[in-house]
Amino acid sequence: MLYTAYEVNRRAGAPVVAASQLTARALEALPAPLGRMPALRHVHAACDILGHARPTHDRPEFGIDSVLVDGETVAVRERPTLRTPFGTLLHFEKPAVPGQPRVLVVGPMSGHFTTLIRPTIRTLLSDHDVHVIDWHNARDIPVEHGAFGLDEYIEHVVDAIRYLGPDTHVVAVCQPAVPVLAAVALLAAADDPAQPPSITLMAGPVDTRVNPNRVNTAATTKPLSWFERRVVDTVPRGHAGAGRRVYPGVVQLTAFMSMNPKRHLSAHAQLYRDLVAGNTERAATTRAFYDEYGAVMDVPAEFYLETVARIFQEHHLATGRLTWRGQRVDPGAIRRTALLTVEGENDDICSPGQTRAAHDLCTGIPRERKQHHLQPGVGHYGVFSGSRWEGEIYPVVRGFIDRASERLSAPA
């Protein structure tokens, strides 16, 4: 029913959206002074906002063609290196800059494409050889490829680390903190040579019993059957993944928007004023954010429901009950990997303390190889994007990875 209602609504609103887009483009093309008339500026602003007022299912491009390295602009080439039906390992190659520490970035599978963490990737690229797991939209994955749950997610992370080989640092942004920590624990238990020299967990729900927020309360006050019945649906005909059970991305987008409706309304009101006033640069920044925010992907139902049950409701990792294909996951087995956790002081999605809880679980890591950073004045997205990420958080991450790399090269 969710998908049916969404598709009906999308088709019903399509003519209005298309007309608004055409009108906005026509008004932009008007010559001066006609195009600068106040009344037309207000019409253009309204049409521009209405023309973008719907989610899309098209994956945006990363669009990272170059970065600054030591003050010099160097070319970046995006290349797929490992592919499964559910995700692609991308290498952001910088042929002109060899020898930088290799970093695997793992982003969330939570209703948005991995391009949402583009700011994280772009910043890391200045000083690191970056690889990223780019998750695929579940509604485009045929059902014959089977289910994808938490075990499969962990397996993808393990396979990516093994593929990249030893000396690969791992950075988990938000939701994958638990599966990344589990993957590293499994590698450690097997004494695998691919164990990473460091892992960085950023704003991830390691133990949601700590300082619970509205997200955690919503997950624990309803039985799992409620989520399966109310927010999981089947991909309809017309898509490659027809028949696959999914958590639709539009549902997640609606949930996120409803958490801070005043903030989003205020942002759009300011966008309107900027368009009317001709503040094109600020308007373009706001528009770029919401275009990215509105690009949604469906999540496999198995992964969504298992995440709700095993991480948010039953706290399997935090209570020592997490298993992977029947094998117990023990973060205490990690000894060779340094641990950094990063949190935002004002994070209302992953509260302070929930990520730091990883330190108590990783009893095998010496204290001097553990570090925690609480960033004042930022919410969830400010942990991995924006000026505070670039100017205050990233230097901490970079220094941590550098020290872990130095330990690798130090004589035994």
N, C-alpha and C positions, 0 to 999 in steps of 0.2 A: 504493500500500500504506500510506503514512503516514496519509493521510486515512481510509482504511478502518479501520485499527487504532485511530485516535483516535476515530472515530465509534462503533465498537463499544464501546470502553472508556467513552466518555461515556454511552452509553445504559445500559450495565451498571451504572454507578455512580449513575445518576440517582435511583433509588429511595432509596438510602442518603443522598444529598445532600438530597433533598426531606424525608425523615423527620427528618434532623438539623435542618434549618431550622425545621420545624414544632415540634419539641421545644424548640428554643432560644426560639422566640417564646412557646410555652406557659409555659415556666419564667419568662420575663421578666414575664409577666402575673400571676404568683402574688403575692398580697398579703403584706405583712410580718406576722408575722416568718417565715412559712414560706419566702418567697422568699430570705431571708438565711441559711438553713441551710447550713453549710459543704458538706455532701455535694451538695446541689442546685446550689450555685455551681460546684462542680467539673464536674458533669454539663452545666450550661449552657455553661461555657467550652469543654468538649470539643465539644459539639454546634455551638456557634457557629463554631468553627474548621473543623470538618469540613463544615459547611454552605456554607462559602465556598471549599472546597478544590478548585476547578476553574476553568480559564480560561473566559472568555466571549468572544463575538464581537460584543457590543453596544457601540457607540461611546458612551462616557460623555458627559455634557453638560459644556461648559466651566463653566457655572454662575457666570459673572462678571457679576453684575447691578449692582454698584457698586464704586467704588474711592475711595480718599482722594486728593484733589488739593489741595495746600497746606492740609492739615488739614481740608478740607471733604469730606463724602461726596457724590459725584456719580453719577448713574445711567449705566449702560453698556448699550448695546443692540447685540446681535449681528446683523449683517446680511450676507447673501451678496451679493457684487457681481460676481463672475465665476465661471462654472462650466464644467467640462469633465467627461467621464465619470470622470476619474481624480482630480479634486480641485476644491475650492471655495475661492475667495478670500473670506475673511471680514473684515468691517470691524467692529471693536469701537468703535462710535460713542459719543462723549461729547458730545451736542448742547450741553451747557452750558459746554463748555471748547473753544473754537475756538483755532486758531493754534499748537498744539503741533507739534513736529517730527514728520513722518510717517515711520513705521518699518514695513518689511515683515519679518515674522519667518518664516523657513523652517525647519521642523522635519524630523526624519528620517523616512524611509519604511523602517522597520526592524523591523516586527513589532508595534509599538504605535501607537495612534492619536495624533494630534497633541495630544490633550488631556493627554498625559503631560508636556508642557512648559507646562501651565497656570501653574505658579509663575513662569516666565519672563515670560509674557504679562501676568499680573496685576501684577507689579512694574513692567514697562515702561509699563503703562497710566497710572500716576500722572503721568508727565511727557511722554508721547508719544501721538500718534495712531496706533494700532496696527492693522495688517492682517496676516492670517495665512493661509498656504496650508494648508488642511485636507485631507490626503490621504484618498482613499476606500479602503475595504476591497476588495482585488482580487477576492475571491470573490463580490462583489456586482456586478461589472462584466461585462456580457455580452461574449462573445468577439467579436461583430461590431464592437466598438469598437477592435479591433486590439491590437497589442502596445504595451508601455510599457517602454522601456529608458532608459539614461542620457541619450541624446539627447532623449527626450521630457521627462525630468525638467528638463534644462537649458532646454528650450523653454518649459516652464511657468513657470520662474523669470523668463526674459527677458520673456515675455508679461505677467506680473504687474507687473514693474518698469515696463514701457512703459505698461501700463494706469493705474498710479498716477501716472506722470509724473515730471518732474524734481523734484529735492529730496527723493527718497525714500531714506532710509537703509535698509540691509539688514543683518539679523542672522541668521546661520546657526548653528543649534544642532546640534552633533555631525556626523553623517554628511553633511549637505548642504554642508559646507565646500568640497568639490571642485566640485560642480555650480554652487554660487553664485559661486565665484571664476571658474569658466569662463564663466558667464553675464555677469558684469561685464566680463571680458576681451573677449568677443564684442561687447558694446555699445561698449567703448572702441575696438576695432579698426574699428568702423563709424562712429566719431565720433557716436554716437547721443546726442541731447539728453537722453535719460532716464538717462544714466550717474549712478549714485548718488553723493552727496557722501561717503559713508562705507560701509564694510562691516566688520562685526564677525564674526569666525570663532571659535566657541567649541567647544573640545575636538573638533576635526574632523580626519580622517585625510588631511591634505594630502600627507605623505610618510611612509609607514609603514616605510620603511627606517631611520628614525631611532629609536633606543631601542626596538627591537621587543619586543612582549610576547606573551602566550599567544595572544591573538586573531590577531595577525599571523603567528605561527608556524603556527597551525592553518590559516590561509589559504594559506600558501606551501608547506607540506609535502605537499599533496595536489594532484593535477591537477584542472583544472576539471571534467573528466568525473566525478570522484568526487562533487562537489557536485551536479551535475545528476542523477546516478543515485541518490544517497542522501538528499538533503534537498529535492528538488523533486518536486511531485506535481500531480495534476490535480484540480480542484474537482469533486466528485461531483454527481450529480443532486440536485435539491431546492434548489439555490442559483441565483441569477440569473447567476452567472459559471460555471455548469457547463461543463466542457470547457476552461476556462482553466488554463494551467500556472502554478503559484504556488510560492513559498516560504512554507509555512504558518507563521502566527504562533506556533502552539504549539511549533514546532521552535525558533524564536528564543527564546521564553520559557524553554524547557528548557535551552537553551545558556547563557543569562544566569544562570539559577538554579544551574546546575552549576559556574559559575565561582567562586561563593562560597557553597557549601552550608552551611557553618558559620554564616555571617552570617544566612542566611535561617532556618535552624533556631533560632538564638538569638533572632531577632526574634519567631518564633512562640511560642517558649517564654516569652518575656517577655509577649507578648500573652495567653497563657494565664494567667500569674500576675496580670496586670492585671485581667483579667475576673473572676478569683476574688476578688481583693482589692477590687473595685469601683472601680478607677482608670479610670473611664469616659472621661475626656478623653484620656489617653495611649493607651488601647485604641482609641478612635475614630480617632486619628491614624494608628496602625499599620494599622488596618483600611482606612482610606481609601487609604493608599499601596498596599496589596496588592490592593485592588479595582481600582485604576487599573492597576497593574502586570500584573494578570491579564486585563485587557481587551486581546485581541490582534487584529491584522488581518493578513490575508495580503498578501504582496508579489508583484507580477508577477515571474514567473521571469526574464524578460529583464533587468529592472533588477537583480535580485539577482545573477545570474550575471555580468553586465557589470561590476557594482561589484566583485565578487570578482576578476575577471580584470584589469580595466583600472586599478583603484585599489590593490588589495591585493597582487596578484601581479606585475603588470607596471609599476606606478607611472607610468602614462602622463603625468599632469600634471607630476609631479616631474622626469621625464626629457625633457619637451618633445615628447611624442608624442601628447598628447591631441588628438583631433579631434571636431568636431561637424558631422555631416552632410557630412563630407569636408573641412571647413575647419579648419585648424590653430588650436588655442587657445593664445594667447600672453599669459600674465599680465603680461609686460613691456610690453604695450601700454597698461596701466592707468596713467594719469597724473593724472587729475582726481579720483580717489577716494582718500580716506584709509583706512588699514588698521589695524585693531586685532585682535590675536589674544589669546585667553584660554585658559589651561590650568590643570589641577589637579595639584598636586604628587604626589598619590597615585592618579592616574587609571590604572587597570589595563585600560581599554578603549581609550583613546587616550592613549598615553604622552606625557609632556612632551617637547617638541621637534618632535612630528609636526605640530602646527598652526603653530607658530612658523616652520616651513619656508616658509610662504607669503611671508615677508619676502624671502627670497633669490630667489624667483621673480618678485616684483613689482619689477623693477629700475627701472621708470619712475616709481615713487612716491618723491618726495623723502623723505629720512630723517626730517625734522621732522614729516612727516605719517604716520609709522609709529609704532605703539606696541605693546608686548607686556606682558601681565600674567600672571605665574605665581602662582596662589593657594596659599599654604601650607595644609596640613592638610585638603585636600578630595580626594575621589575624583571619578569621572566625573559622577555626578548632582549632586554638590555644586557643580559649576561653574555650573549653571543653576537650582538649586532649593535651598531651605533657608536657614538663617540667614547663612551665609557669602556666599551669592549676594546676599541682600538687603542685608546690612550692609557687605560689603567689595568684592564684584565689581561689583555694579550701580552704585555710585557712579563706578567707573572707566568703565564703559560709558556712563553718562549724561553724564559730563564730556567724553568723547571725541566723542559725538554733538553736544553743545552747541558744542564748538569747531569741528567741521566745519560746523555750521549758521551759526556766526558768520562763517566764511570766505565763505559764500555771500552774506551780506548786506553784506560789506565792499566798499567802492568799489574798482574795478579800478585 
